[in-house]
């Protein structure tokens, strides 16, 4: 699932009509993917690497993989959410819960690029037969399902969100999804290349 979709799904599950929950939920939904954004900016803007090199080589370097997997760790997010609960830090608790939902949403739709969601306690990766992006593993079907899910949830959320910025983003994201621009960008390689990365099973 793409990062904006995680945020929309998590808002529907965690906001419960509380406007103060919007920001921590969005932060938690985005947090696991932050290392990938940093990696992409560094590789693209500083190293001037091509899209193919970024997603077939740079992304798969061990140090980047370790950071990405740690940020997708369900146990670490659960520990943070639990501590925040007992300390009465509701804001941090929502961040942790939203990060957990992000990782749970990733589990069934990552194939060769599956994360190690149980670090630091296990190196296990669930290799799903379906992928949210790869056409070789039903990626186009999953993409359409994601579009539909995001649209339905956005319609539900729109009257319950008081922030005009969030409402604007809901509309903009759905227009992007429905017109295919976002997915055209995805499938052309900004997130992955079509080639199987050589180090993907590391």
N, C-alpha and C positions, 0 to 999 in steps of 0.2 A: 504494500500500500504506500502511496506517495505521502510525503510529510503533511501537506495541507489536508489530505483526507483523514489522516490520523487525528488532526486537531478538531475537525468537524465531528467525527464520530465520538471522540472523547468529551467534547462539550455536551453532546446529547446524553451521554451516560453519566457525567459527573456534575454538570452545572446545577441541576435541580432548581432552576429558577433563580439562583443566586448570582447577581451580577458581579459580586466580588470574587466569584470562582473563575470567571472568564480568563483572566490573565494567567494565574497559576496552571490552569488546565492546558492552555495553549503552550506555555513554556514547557510543561512536562511532556506534552505530545511532540514537541520539536526537539527537546534535549537529546534523545538518543541519536539523532541524525546530525547533530552539530559537528562531530569530527569529520563527517563526510563533506560538509560544507567548507570547513577549514581546509581539508585536504584539496578539495577542488579549487578553491581560491588560490592556494599556494602553488598548485601545479599549473593552473591555467594562467594566472596573472603574473606570478613571479617567475616560474620556470618556463613559461610559454610552451607548455606541452600540448600536443594535439589531443582531441577527445579520445581517439583510439588508444593512445599511449596511457592516458590517465586511467581509463577504465579496464585496460587489459594488463597494465603493469603497475603503475603507481599505487592504485587502490589496493592491490594485492600484496604490497610489501608488508612484511611481518609486523613492523611497528605500527603502521596504520591499521592493520587488521586487529591488532591487540586493543588499540584504543577504541575502535568502532565496536568491537565485541563487548568491551567493558561498559561502554555507554548503553548497550542493549542488555545488560545483565539484570535479569528479573530479581535474583536474590539481593543485589545491592540496592535496587530501587525499593524493594520490600523492607529492607532494614531501615532505610532512610524514612520511609512512610511510617513504619512502626515507632521509631524513635520520636518522630514529629508528633504522632498521635499522643504518646504518653507525656510529651513536653507541652502539649497544647498548642503546637505550631500548625494551625489548620492550613495555612498557605503552603508550607513545605509538604505537608501531608498530601495535598491535592497534586502538587508537582510530582511526588513519588508515585501516587496512584495512576496519574496520567501517563507517566513513563512506563509503568507496568503494562497498562492497556496497549500502549504503542508496541511493546515487544510481543505481547500475546497476539496482537493483530498481524505481526510479521511472521510468526511461527508457521502458519499454514500456507503461506504464499511466497516462500523463498526456496529456490532449488539449489543450484550449485553455490549460490552466494549466501547461503544460510548463516546466521550468526550463532555464536556460542553463547546462548542465552542464560547459561547457568554458571558462568564464571563468578567467583574464583573457585567454586566447588566442583565444577565438572567442565571438561572440554567438549562435551556432547553437542552435536549439531543435528537438528532434525532436517533432513533433506526431503522437502515436500515434492510430490510429483507435479505440482502446479507452481507457477511463478506469476507475480503481479506485473511483470514487464516482458518476459522472454517468450516470443511467439512459439518457440520450440516446446514450451511447456504451458500451452494454453494461455499465454500472456494476453492476447487480444480479447479473449472471452472474459478473463478476470478484469481487464481494464474496463470493459463495458459494464460489468457488474458493479465495479467501483464507482463509475460515473452515475449509475442509477441510484446506488446507495447514498452517495453524497448529495444528489439532487433531492431525494426524499427527506433526508435529515435536514438539509438546508431549509426546505419549505417549513419543516416543523420548528426549526430553531429561530427563523427570522422574526416572528412576533415576540419571542421570549428574550431576545438580545437587545439591550438598551443602547449599546455602543454603536454609533453610526459607522465607525471604522470597521467593526466586525461585520455589520450588515453589508457594507460595500465589498468587503473581501469575499463574503458568501456569494454575492452576485457575480463578482469578477471571476472567481474560481470556477463557478458553474458554467459561465459563458465560455471560459477557456476550455473546460472539459468538453462541453457540448459541441463546440466548433472544431475540436480536435487539435487545437494548437499545442496544448500541453502534452498530449499523447504523441503528437508528431515529433515534438522535441525529445520526448523520452525514447521513442523507438528509433530515432535517428542516431542515438548514441550519447546524448548528454549525460545519461545516468549509467548506461552500460553499452558495450559494443555487442554486436551479434555473435562475435567469435567467442568460443569457450576459453576463458582465461586459463593459461597453463598452470598457474599456482592456486587455482580456486579450491583445490582439495587439501590445502595446507592446514 
